[in-house]
């Protein structure tokens, strides 16, 4: 959800240098998680795959990028998409820029502890195994102690083969545990400081679904991009932008006038009203009507 909001803000306002760096790090992290998900999907061994869980234990929130439930173990993975040459230190990682960043081992230990406590409270006796996965082949880490739960890019293939050789036969208790963890997933993540923005300062208008360009025109029932040539039904484009509006301003009401201004390029309020009426439920009458 945070990444979705940052994507919208990135195309509708000029982010500060720090906000832009944070956004790019979020994008890169997501790309790394997708790459690792593709690897876990290839596993032949019987296991439950759970991705991107936001959980809570002892009133502390924690995130699991990827995790696998096997017969006797629960394997959790913190995926890092770092690139370049890093130096390991007990209290820090020195990045290629010379900047010190937090040691991923600290976050891994915290997640492992909170997950172990949560599983215990759920009556599970699975042993928790935790690893940091460095997914980017262009990543190098110097001065790494050999006993750390770090899976470097050169070791990733052999590590995945080792996972696929785990003896594992699942039963209903494993299914119940997976279902319970999914039900505990927090759809609203912990508050993270987002860039300051307001409705008035954001750029209005429909954008291309392919390249995010505002250089779009409406021809009949289609929205056509003048930059990449992409086409999309106007109805779909309007509702896509309604979803963006709802993400940015969850407390504001969806009205014909607001969405007409937000979409910009749609010339007719009646057209906006028809689209909203077909896809959302109307509440109220006349000037007080809004959509849910």
PLY file of the C-alpha trace (Angstrom):
ply
format ascii 1.0
element vertex 292
property float x
property float y
property float z
element edge 291
property int vertex1
property int vertex2
end_header
0.00 0.00 0.00
2.83 2.40 0.87
4.49 1.72 -2.46
1.20 2.31 -4.30
0.82 5.72 -2.63
4.42 6.64 -3.43
3.90 5.69 -7.09
0.88 7.99 -7.33
2.66 10.86 -5.59
5.73 10.44 -7.79
3.72 11.18 -10.92
1.53 13.93 -9.43
4.13 15.98 -7.54
7.86 16.62 -7.37
9.31 14.55 -4.55
12.18 15.86 -2.47
15.55 14.20 -2.91
15.09 12.17 0.28
11.52 11.16 -0.64
12.66 10.17 -4.13
15.43 8.02 -2.65
12.96 6.39 -0.27
10.54 5.72 -3.14
13.26 4.18 -5.32
14.36 1.96 -2.41
10.77 0.77 -1.99
10.53 -0.03 -5.70
13.83 -1.89 -5.66
12.83 -3.84 -2.56
9.57 -4.86 -4.20
11.42 -6.02 -7.33
13.66 -8.19 -5.17
10.68 -9.78 -3.40
9.07 -10.58 -6.76
12.28 -12.25 -7.95
12.46 -14.40 -4.82
8.77 -15.29 -5.09
9.48 -16.70 -8.56
12.12 -18.97 -7.02
9.89 -20.25 -4.21
7.11 -21.00 -6.71
9.43 -23.49 -8.40
9.86 -25.59 -5.25
8.55 -29.13 -5.65
8.67 -30.00 -1.95
5.35 -29.90 -0.11
5.06 -26.55 1.69
2.81 -23.53 2.18
4.10 -20.27 0.67
3.10 -17.04 2.39
4.18 -13.69 0.95
4.22 -10.15 2.31
2.56 -10.68 5.70
2.18 -7.79 8.13
1.66 -9.31 11.59
1.63 -8.29 15.23
3.02 -9.99 18.33
3.19 -8.55 21.86
1.82 -5.27 20.45
4.79 -5.03 18.08
4.24 -5.04 14.33
6.56 -6.89 11.96
6.65 -7.78 8.29
7.56 -11.08 6.62
8.64 -10.65 3.00
8.37 -14.34 2.28
7.94 -17.48 4.37
7.53 -21.23 3.88
5.72 -23.65 6.16
7.29 -27.11 6.06
6.45 -30.20 8.11
8.74 -29.34 11.03
9.96 -25.83 10.32
8.78 -22.34 9.50
11.33 -20.65 7.23
11.18 -16.86 7.03
13.13 -14.76 4.55
14.03 -11.10 4.59
14.77 -10.24 0.94
17.31 -7.51 0.17
17.89 -6.17 -3.33
21.15 -4.38 -2.51
23.53 -3.69 -5.38
27.27 -2.99 -5.28
30.12 -3.72 -2.86
29.30 -3.61 0.86
31.40 -4.21 3.97
29.99 -6.13 6.93
30.21 -4.79 10.48
28.59 -5.92 13.74
26.58 -2.72 14.04
26.40 -1.54 10.44
26.69 -2.24 6.75
28.91 0.19 4.88
27.25 0.96 1.54
29.13 1.76 -1.71
28.46 5.45 -1.05
30.40 5.17 2.22
27.18 5.64 4.19
26.51 3.32 7.14
23.18 1.47 7.02
21.52 -0.79 9.57
22.73 -4.36 9.68
19.91 -6.53 8.20
20.69 -9.11 10.87
19.09 -6.82 13.48
15.76 -6.79 11.67
15.95 -10.54 11.04
16.49 -11.32 14.74
13.53 -9.12 15.70
11.22 -10.75 13.14
12.31 -14.24 14.18
11.65 -13.50 17.87
8.22 -11.95 17.26
7.20 -14.73 14.88
8.34 -17.42 17.36
6.23 -15.79 20.07
3.24 -15.54 17.76
3.49 -19.18 16.66
3.77 -20.28 20.28
0.62 -18.32 21.16
-1.16 -20.11 18.31
-0.13 -23.51 19.64
2.35 -24.23 16.86
5.51 -26.19 17.64
7.29 -25.44 14.35
10.93 -24.41 14.62
11.57 -20.99 13.11
14.48 -20.65 10.68
15.37 -17.16 9.47
17.54 -15.99 6.56
18.49 -12.78 4.82
18.33 -13.34 1.05
20.55 -11.09 -1.05
18.81 -11.50 -4.38
20.78 -9.13 -6.64
23.61 -10.86 -8.58
25.51 -7.55 -8.58
25.81 -7.61 -4.76
29.08 -8.35 -2.94
29.62 -8.42 0.84
33.12 -8.33 2.30
34.26 -9.49 5.76
31.22 -11.73 6.27
31.47 -14.22 9.16
30.68 -17.71 7.79
28.11 -18.57 10.45
25.64 -15.79 9.64
22.21 -16.66 8.14
23.04 -14.67 5.00
22.36 -16.22 1.60
24.58 -14.43 -0.89
23.79 -14.44 -4.64
26.45 -17.08 -5.38
24.87 -19.43 -2.82
21.23 -18.87 -3.77
20.88 -21.78 -6.22
22.35 -24.33 -3.83
20.23 -22.92 -0.98
17.01 -23.32 -2.97
17.98 -26.90 -3.85
18.58 -27.59 -0.16
15.12 -26.25 0.68
13.63 -28.51 -1.96
15.19 -31.53 -0.27
13.59 -30.93 3.13
11.47 -33.90 4.26
7.98 -32.47 4.40
4.48 -33.84 4.55
1.78 -31.38 5.52
-1.47 -32.07 7.35
-4.55 -30.11 8.39
-2.69 -28.38 11.25
-0.34 -26.77 8.72
-3.30 -25.63 6.64
-4.98 -24.19 9.72
-1.81 -22.32 10.69
-1.43 -20.80 7.23
-5.08 -19.74 7.19
-4.76 -18.23 10.68
-1.68 -16.19 9.76
-3.39 -14.91 6.62
-6.41 -13.90 8.72
-4.08 -12.00 11.08
-2.51 -10.03 8.23
-2.88 -6.30 8.86
-4.18 -4.66 5.68
-3.34 -1.24 7.12
0.43 -1.18 7.73
2.06 0.70 10.61
2.21 4.44 10.05
5.19 5.46 7.98
6.02 9.08 7.27
4.88 9.81 3.73
5.75 12.97 1.78
3.54 15.92 2.67
0.81 16.40 0.08
-2.62 17.94 -0.33
-5.39 17.76 -2.90
-4.73 21.32 -4.01
-1.02 20.81 -4.72
-1.27 17.51 -6.64
-1.41 17.50 -10.44
-4.87 16.60 -11.74
-5.72 14.53 -14.81
-5.97 10.98 -16.12
-2.68 9.22 -16.74
-1.62 6.47 -19.14
-1.88 3.00 -17.61
1.40 2.01 -19.30
3.79 4.95 -18.90
2.03 7.26 -16.38
2.09 10.14 -18.87
-0.51 12.93 -18.60
-0.34 13.34 -22.40
-3.62 11.53 -22.99
-6.70 12.34 -25.05
-10.17 10.83 -25.22
-11.32 9.45 -28.55
-14.79 7.95 -28.29
-14.73 5.33 -25.55
-10.94 5.12 -25.37
-8.18 7.02 -23.62
-5.16 7.22 -25.93
-1.65 8.12 -24.83
0.24 10.55 -27.05
3.57 9.41 -25.60
3.54 5.61 -25.86
0.36 4.99 -27.89
-1.25 2.96 -25.11
-5.04 2.60 -25.15
-7.53 2.05 -22.34
-11.28 2.26 -22.00
-12.27 5.60 -20.47
-14.47 3.77 -17.93
-11.49 1.68 -16.76
-9.20 4.73 -16.67
-11.66 6.74 -14.58
-12.11 3.95 -12.04
-8.33 3.40 -11.87
-7.93 7.06 -10.97
-10.82 6.86 -8.50
-8.88 4.10 -6.70
-5.81 6.35 -6.64
-7.91 9.17 -5.16
-9.27 6.83 -2.47
-5.74 5.72 -1.53
-4.51 9.29 -1.21
-7.62 10.71 0.49
-9.46 7.86 2.25
-11.46 10.29 4.40
-12.84 12.36 1.48
-16.17 11.56 -0.16
-16.31 10.40 -3.78
-18.56 12.85 -5.64
-19.12 13.56 -9.31
-17.65 17.06 -9.04
-14.53 15.94 -7.19
-13.76 13.07 -9.56
-14.51 15.25 -12.59
-11.88 17.72 -11.38
-9.48 14.92 -10.40
-9.68 13.27 -13.83
-9.40 16.57 -15.67
-9.48 15.44 -19.28
-13.05 14.08 -19.16
-15.17 16.97 -20.48
-18.59 15.89 -19.20
-19.72 15.58 -15.58
-22.55 13.36 -16.79
-20.00 10.90 -18.17
-18.22 10.79 -14.82
-21.58 10.33 -13.06
-22.47 7.39 -15.33
-19.13 5.68 -14.70
-19.42 6.12 -10.94
-23.04 4.97 -10.95
-22.19 1.74 -12.77
-19.25 0.84 -10.55
-20.05 2.23 -7.11
-23.04 2.47 -4.79
-24.65 5.92 -4.55
-25.66 7.37 -1.20
-27.82 10.46 -0.77
-29.62 12.64 -3.30
-28.84 15.67 -5.43
-25.95 17.84 -4.37
-25.42 15.68 -1.25
-24.97 12.44 -3.22
-21.67 10.59 -2.97
-20.38 7.14 -3.92
-18.92 4.23 -1.96
0 1
1 2
2 3
3 4
4 5
5 6
6 7
7 8
8 9
9 10
10 11
11 12
12 13
13 14
14 15
15 16
16 17
17 18
18 19
19 20
20 21
21 22
22 23
23 24
24 25
25 26
26 27
27 28
28 29
29 30
30 31
31 32
32 33
33 34
34 35
35 36
36 37
37 38
38 39
39 40
40 41
41 42
42 43
43 44
44 45
45 46
46 47
47 48
48 49
49 50
50 51
51 52
52 53
53 54
54 55
55 56
56 57
57 58
58 59
59 60
60 61
61 62
62 63
63 64
64 65
65 66
66 67
67 68
68 69
69 70
70 71
71 72
72 73
73 74
74 75
75 76
76 77
77 78
78 79
79 80
80 81
81 82
82 83
83 84
84 85
85 86
86 87
87 88
88 89
89 90
90 91
91 92
92 93
93 94
94 95
95 96
96 97
97 98
98 99
99 100
100 101
101 102
102 103
103 104
104 105
105 106
106 107
107 108
108 109
109 110
110 111
111 112
112 113
113 114
114 115
115 116
116 117
117 118
118 119
119 120
120 121
121 122
122 123
123 124
124 125
125 126
126 127
127 128
128 129
129 130
130 131
131 132
132 133
133 134
134 135
135 136
136 137
137 138
138 139
139 140
140 141
141 142
142 143
143 144
144 145
145 146
146 147
147 148
148 149
149 150
150 151
151 152
152 153
153 154
154 155
155 156
156 157
157 158
158 159
159 160
160 161
161 162
162 163
163 164
164 165
165 166
166 167
167 168
168 169
169 170
170 171
171 172
172 173
173 174
174 175
175 176
176 177
177 178
178 179
179 180
180 181
181 182
182 183
183 184
184 185
185 186
186 187
187 188
188 189
189 190
190 191
191 192
192 193
193 194
194 195
195 196
196 197
197 198
198 199
199 200
200 201
201 202
202 203
203 204
204 205
205 206
206 207
207 208
208 209
209 210
210 211
211 212
212 213
213 214
214 215
215 216
216 217
217 218
218 219
219 220
220 221
221 222
222 223
223 224
224 225
225 226
226 227
227 228
228 229
229 230
230 231
231 232
232 233
233 234
234 235
235 236
236 237
237 238
238 239
239 240
240 241
241 242
242 243
243 244
244 245
245 246
246 247
247 248
248 249
249 250
250 251
251 252
252 253
253 254
254 255
255 256
256 257
257 258
258 259
259 260
260 261
261 262
262 263
263 264
264 265
265 266
266 267
267 268
268 269
269 270
270 271
271 272
272 273
273 274
274 275
275 276
276 277
277 278
278 279
279 280
280 281
281 282
282 283
283 284
284 285
285 286
286 287
287 288
288 289
289 290
290 291
